Amino acid sequence: MVQPELEEPMTITAHASSVATYNRAATDAFGDYLRKIGSVSLLTAEDEVDLARRIEVGLFAEQRSEQGEVDPSLARELAWLAHDGRRAKNRFIESNLRLVVSIAK
């Protein structure tokens, strides 16, 4: 039976260096995230209503387009409305994440 080769254990210094490198990368990634999310504006009440309406219309458009054959011009409009609904949903999510970060600070 062949025994698999075991890796040599890391020295304490090598392990500490590896952990420090990982921590630096994680800190940099978190800092990048905070900078990016900080550029997203918070929503007003009117923004929330508008985004919710667009999301709902987009979901309806997706459902309608999946129900069967539709006229090509209607299919294009439904596709556009569905896409706009997804964009509105993403904007809503980003703004809510921004709100969480602003509260956590």
N, C-alpha and C positions, 0 to 999 in steps of 0.2 A: 504494500500500500504506500503510495507516494504522499508524503506530508507537504502541505502547502507551505511556501516560504512565508515566514512572519516578518513583518516590517520591524526594523529596529525602533525601539521606543525613542521618542523625541527627548532631547535634553530639555531641561527646565528653561534654559535661555531660548532655545528654538521654539518651544511651545509658547512662551510669553511673547515672543516676537510675532508668531502667527496670530495669537489672540489680539495683539495690539493692531496688527494690520487689518484684521476682520472688524474690530471696533471702529477704526478710522473709516473704513469703507461704509459701514452701517451708519455712522454719524454723518458722513458726507451725503449719503443717499437720503437720510432723513432731513438734513438741511436743504437739499435740493427740493424735496417734496414740499417743505414748509415755504420755500421761496415761490415755487410754482402755484401752490394752493393760495398763497397770499395775494396773488395777482387776480384771483377770481373775486368778483364783487358779490356782496350779499344781496339777497333778493328783497324787494319791497313786497308788500301785500299784493299790489297789482301785478307784479312780476309772477308771483306764485299762482295767481288765478289764471293769468295768460298761459303759463307753462302747463298747468294742469289741463286747461282746455285743449291745447295743442297735443298733449299726450293722449287725451281721450279720443280726439279726432283721429290721431294716428293709429290707435288701436282699432277703432271702428273701420278705418280704411284697410288695415291689414286683414281683418276678419272678412270684410266685404270682398276683397280681391281673392281670398281663398275659397269663397263660396261657389265659384264656377266661372264660366265664360262671361266676360264683360267686354263692352265696346272698347277698341284700342285707345280712344281718347280718354275714356273714363279710367282705363287701366293705368295710363300715364299719370292722371291726376291722383288716383289712389296711391300709386307708388310714391309720388311726391309728398302727399300728406302723411304716408307711413314713415317716410324718411324724416320729414319735419318733426313728427312725433318722437322719433328716436333721438333726434338732436335736442329736442326740448327735455326729454327724460335725462339725457346726459348732463345738460346744463343744470337741471334741478339737483341731480346727484352731486355734481361738483360744488354747487353753492351750499348744499347741506354739509358736505365735508368741510368746506371753508368755515361754516358756522360752528361745527364741532371744534375745529382748531382754534377759532377765536375764543370760544368758551373755555377750552382747556388751558389757554395761556393765562 
